[in-house]
Amino acid sequence: MGTRLSILDKNLHEVTVADRHYIFHIPSTGLFERDGLTKDILSSLRSDDAFDDATLVEHLTGKYHPEDVDSALSELKSLALVSDGTEPGQSIQELNLETVPLNTVVLNVNTGCNLSCTYCYKEDLDEPANGKRMSFKTAKDSVEMLLKESPDQDRYNIVFFGGEPLTNLTLIKEVVEWAESRFKRIGKRVDFSLTTNATLLNEKVIDYLHEHNIGIAVSMDGPESYHNRNRITVGGKGTYATVVRKVRMLLAGYSARPVGARVTLTRGITDVEAIWNHLFNDLGFHEVGFAPVTSGDISDFNLTDTEVAEVFANLKSLGRRYLRAALEGRSIGFSNMHQMLTDIHEGTKKALPCGAGVGMVAIDHEGGVNLCHRFTGSDLPLFGDIESGLDKPALNKFLNQRLAMSEKGCDTCRIRNLCAGGCYHESYARYGDPVRPTWHYCDLMRDWVDFCIEVYTEILEKNPGFFNRFLTPRRAMS
């Protein structure tokens, strides 16, 4: 007998939706429908009988033509779903970035914020009077560093962050005016965006943001009872009444780009559908995304293990509502689901969890290069500065530590190329180690991805036009 055939389960995940069977090809995040021959090959190899190539072909010859069996088996081997002992190597190549493909720089324009949200993760946050403002020179040099480090991108993004970025609107206007001219001269496109608590918006500011096509995300936690629990002024008063008034003004006067809401879920707040309903249906946000807090500095705000499980169950409940709407040709703006379906639809394969340190860096008010905006003010060492540029050896070392998946148990996980170990800052806050996977999420994330794959396959079967109508334009605008 020749070499015994075996199934490489770490690369294969089977999904059944409405009596149709699919294979999720884990290495490529590809999804394809399983035919009868593939089913019989896999069933045979899962049986107690031992097969090599010849005996498997002989075993199935009564039902299929030998050449068809041989061809299907060869394809399964090429996809690394079946092995004859010569499994193709799938180790991730070590990074050695001599140039970094940056396209986004996040400018921390002010450490000050006019609110005092109890759960804020920002480690450099100050009250308004003590806010450390970025200078125009630092902002300009940050963008010049972006262009110097990565001159060949077609499109660049400048993100204004804080604190509350609108507390330094003067700098934002200076940067936008300069950058529009700078990028026009070199024939490159530049986009601007910011995340705001909305309290400083007025008609004049909204008109300015609209005129310059500045993308806007609003931090808002839902109905008044939820929002006012944590999103409060420095004096301790709830901000819902102000925020909802400003949001209505924003959504009525700004149409340059879709406006999304970012929701932070803390202890005691798990009602995802009620929050979505208020923000999407009552207020009219284009999209609503949810971020559960499990590793904040103040443990009293972290969701309990039971609440985290409840949040994921409620995300799935909203996901089922998303599915019903998708089959009717509608989008309900659930951005967590949007993002996962986009990754599945495009066959996204992540070696790293996000673009931090590769496509994007964040610059603090002094000009230090941080992995992302969440790390400004933290004890994590900087990765260079705007004068000397990126510290590529340190960046390569950091990224390669996360890429070493086999040491962390990720190399056999079925969602490894959609998760890639999870958020660096989540791991940093939870374990004190940004390259350690977010193990506390693993089972829930696997269940969430399985659910999203099932939703995707049902939409693909019953209304495939949904993806081109809603997901492709969303990607183009991001």
Residue pairs with C-beta under 8 A, 6 or more apart in sequence:
1 50
1 52
1 55
2 52
2 53
2 54
2 84
3 52
3 84
3 85
4 50
4 51
4 52
4 84
4 85
5 45
5 51
5 52
5 53
5 56
5 73
5 82
5 83
5 84
6 45
6 82
6 83
7 42
7 45
7 46
7 81
7 82
7 83
8 80
8 81
8 82
8 83
8 87
10 26
10 411
10 412
10 413
10 414
11 25
11 26
11 27
11 79
11 80
11 81
12 23
12 24
12 25
12 26
12 81
13 23
13 24
13 26
13 414
13 450
13 453
14 21
14 22
14 23
14 24
14 34
15 21
15 22
15 23
15 24
15 31
15 450
15 453
15 454
15 457
16 22
17 454
17 457
17 458
17 461
18 458
18 461
20 33
20 457
20 461
21 33
21 34
21 39
22 31
22 32
22 33
22 34
22 453
22 457
23 31
23 32
23 33
23 34
23 38
23 81
24 30
24 31
24 414
24 453
25 31
25 32
25 79
25 81
26 414
26 415
26 416
26 417
27 79
27 80
27 90
27 349
27 417
28 347
28 349
28 417
29 343
29 344
29 347
29 348
29 349
29 417
29 418
30 347
31 344
31 453
31 456
31 457
31 460
34 42
37 60
37 64
37 68
37 69
37 72
38 72
38 76
40 60
40 63
40 64
41 56
41 60
41 69
41 72
41 73
41 76
41 82
44 51
44 56
44 59
44 60
45 51
45 56
45 82
49 59
51 59
52 84
53 70
53 73
53 84
56 69
56 73
57 66
57 69
57 70
57 73
60 69
61 69
73 82
76 82
77 83
77 84
80 87
80 88
80 90
91 406
92 351
92 403
92 405
94 400
94 403
95 396
95 399
95 400
95 403
96 396
97 358
97 392
97 395
97 396
97 399
98 392
99 149
99 150
100 149
100 150
100 357
100 358
100 390
100 392
100 395
101 150
101 153
101 358
101 359
102 146
102 149
102 150
102 153
102 358
102 359
102 360
102 361
103 146
103 150
103 153
103 155
103 156
103 157
103 359
103 360
104 146
104 156
104 157
104 158
104 159
104 355
104 359
104 360
104 361
105 142
105 143
105 145
105 146
105 156
105 157
105 158
105 159
105 360
105 361
105 362
105 363
106 159
106 161
106 360
106 361
106 362
106 363
106 372
106 373
107 134
107 139
107 142
107 158
107 159
107 160
107 161
107 175
107 362
107 363
108 124
108 134
108 161
108 162
108 163
108 362
108 363
108 364
108 365
108 373
108 376
109 133
109 134
109 139
109 160
109 161
109 162
109 163
109 165
109 168
109 171
109 172
109 365
110 131
110 132
110 133
110 134
110 162
110 163
110 164
110 165
110 167
110 168
110 171
110 365
111 122
111 124
111 125
111 126
111 130
111 131
111 132
111 162
111 163
111 365
111 377
112 125
112 126
112 127
112 128
112 129
112 130
112 131
112 132
112 133
112 162
112 163
112 164
112 167
113 120
113 122
113 125
113 126
113 127
113 128
113 131
113 162
113 163
113 164
113 167
113 197
114 128
114 164
114 167
114 197
114 199
114 200
114 233
114 234
115 164
115 197
115 199
115 231
115 232
115 233
115 234
115 239
116 127
116 232
116 233
116 234
116 236
117 197
117 219
117 230
117 231
117 232
118 230
118 232
118 298
118 301
119 230
119 264
119 266
119 293
119 296
119 298
119 301
121 296
121 297
121 374
121 425
121 429
122 162
122 163
122 374
122 376
122 377
123 297
123 375
123 376
123 377
123 378
124 132
124 364
124 365
124 376
124 377
125 163
125 377
126 132
126 163
127 234
128 167
128 234
131 163
131 167
131 168
132 365
132 366
133 168
133 171
133 365
134 168
134 171
134 363
134 364
134 365
135 171
136 171
136 174
136 175
136 178
138 363
138 365
138 366
138 367
138 386
139 171
139 174
139 175
139 363
140 175
140 178
141 367
141 386
141 387
142 363
142 367
142 386
143 158
143 175
143 179
143 182
144 386
145 369
145 386
145 389
145 390
146 156
147 156
147 186
148 389
149 389
149 390
153 188
154 188
154 189
155 188
155 189
155 190
155 191
156 183
156 188
156 189
156 190
156 191
157 190
157 191
157 192
157 193
157 360
158 175
158 179
158 190
158 191
158 192
158 193
159 192
159 193
159 194
159 373
160 172
160 175
160 192
160 193
160 194
161 194
161 195
161 362
161 373
162 168
164 196
164 197
164 199
164 200
165 172
165 194
165 195
165 196
166 172
166 194
166 196
166 200
166 201
166 205
167 200
169 200
169 205
172 194
173 208
176 192
176 212
176 214
179 190
179 192
180 190
180 212
182 190
183 189
183 190
191 213
191 215
192 212
192 213
192 214
192 215
193 214
193 215
193 216
193 217
194 214
194 215
194 216
194 217
195 216
195 217
195 218
195 219
195 262
196 216
196 217
196 218
196 219
197 218
197 219
197 231
197 239
197 243
198 218
198 219
198 220
198 242
198 243
198 246
198 247
198 250
199 239
199 242
199 243
199 246
201 246
201 249
201 250
202 246
202 249
203 249
203 253
206 249
206 250
206 253
206 254
207 253
208 214
209 216
209 254
209 256
210 253
210 254
210 255
210 256
213 256
213 257
214 256
215 256
215 257
216 250
216 254
216 257
216 259
217 259
217 260
217 261
217 262
218 243
218 247
218 250
218 259
218 260
218 261
218 262
218 285
219 231
219 261
219 262
219 264
220 227
220 231
220 243
220 247
220 261
220 262
220 263
220 279
221 227
221 229
221 230
221 231
221 263
221 264
221 269
221 275
222 263
222 269
222 271
222 274
222 275
222 278
222 279
223 240
223 274
223 275
223 278
224 238
224 240
224 241
224 244
226 269
226 271
226 275
227 238
227 239
227 240
227 243
228 238
228 239
228 240
229 266
229 268
229 269
230 264
230 266
230 301
231 238
231 239
231 240
231 243
232 238
232 239
233 239
244 283
247 283
247 285
248 283
250 259
251 259
251 283
251 284
251 285
257 477
258 286
258 287
258 477
259 285
259 286
260 285
260 286
260 287
260 288
260 289
260 333
260 335
261 279
261 283
261 285
261 287
261 288
261 289
262 289
262 291
263 275
263 279
263 288
263 289
263 290
263 291
264 291
264 293
265 272
265 290
265 291
265 292
265 293
265 303
265 311
266 293
266 296
266 301
266 302
266 303
267 293
267 300
267 301
267 302
267 303
267 304
267 307
268 307
269 275
270 303
270 307
270 310
270 311
270 314
271 314
272 290
272 311
272 314
272 315
272 317
272 318
273 314
273 317
273 318
273 321
275 288
275 290
276 288
276 318
276 332
276 334
279 285
279 288
280 288
280 332
280 333
285 333
286 333
287 333
287 334
287 335
287 338
288 333
288 334
288 335
289 334
289 335
289 336
289 339
290 311
290 315
290 336
292 303
292 308
292 311
293 301
293 302
293 303
294 302
294 303
294 308
294 426
294 430
294 440
294 441
295 302
295 426
295 429
295 430
296 302
296 429
297 429
303 311
308 440
308 441
308 444
309 444
312 444
312 447
312 448
315 336
315 337
315 448
316 448
316 451
318 334
318 337
319 334
319 337
319 451
319 452
319 455
320 455
321 332
321 334
322 331
322 332
322 334
322 337
322 455
323 455
323 458
323 459
325 331
325 332
326 455
326 459
326 463
326 466
326 470
327 458
327 459
327 462
327 463
327 466
329 463
329 465
329 466
329 469
331 338
331 466
331 470
337 452
337 455
338 470
338 471
338 474
340 418
340 448
340 449
340 452
341 452
341 455
341 456
341 459
341 467
341 471
342 348
342 471
342 474
342 475
343 350
343 418
344 418
344 452
344 453
344 456
345 456
345 467
345 471
346 475
348 417
348 418
349 417
350 417
350 418
350 419
350 420
351 403
351 417
351 420
352 358
352 399
352 402
352 403
352 420
353 402
353 419
353 420
353 421
353 422
353 423
353 424
354 360
354 372
354 423
354 424
356 371
356 372
356 424
357 371
357 372
357 383
357 395
357 398
357 399
358 399
360 372
361 369
361 370
361 371
361 372
361 383
361 390
362 369
362 370
362 371
362 372
362 373
362 375
362 376
363 369
363 370
363 386
364 370
364 376
364 377
366 385
367 385
367 386
367 387
368 376
368 382
368 384
368 385
369 382
369 383
369 384
369 385
369 386
369 390
369 391
370 376
370 378
370 380
370 382
370 383
371 380
371 383
371 398
371 424
371 434
372 424
372 425
374 424
374 425
375 424
375 425
375 428
378 428
380 428
380 434
381 394
382 391
383 390
383 391
383 394
383 395
383 398
384 390
384 391
384 394
384 395
398 434
398 435
401 435
402 420
402 421
402 424
402 434
402 435
405 411
405 416
405 421
408 421
408 436
408 437
409 437
410 416
410 419
410 420
410 421
410 437
413 419
413 442
413 446
414 446
414 449
415 445
415 446
415 449
418 449
419 445
419 449
421 427
421 435
421 436
421 437
421 438
422 437
422 438
422 441
422 445
423 438
424 434
424 435
425 434
426 438
426 441
427 433
427 434
427 435
427 436
427 437
427 438
428 434
430 438
430 440
438 445
459 466
459 467
460 467
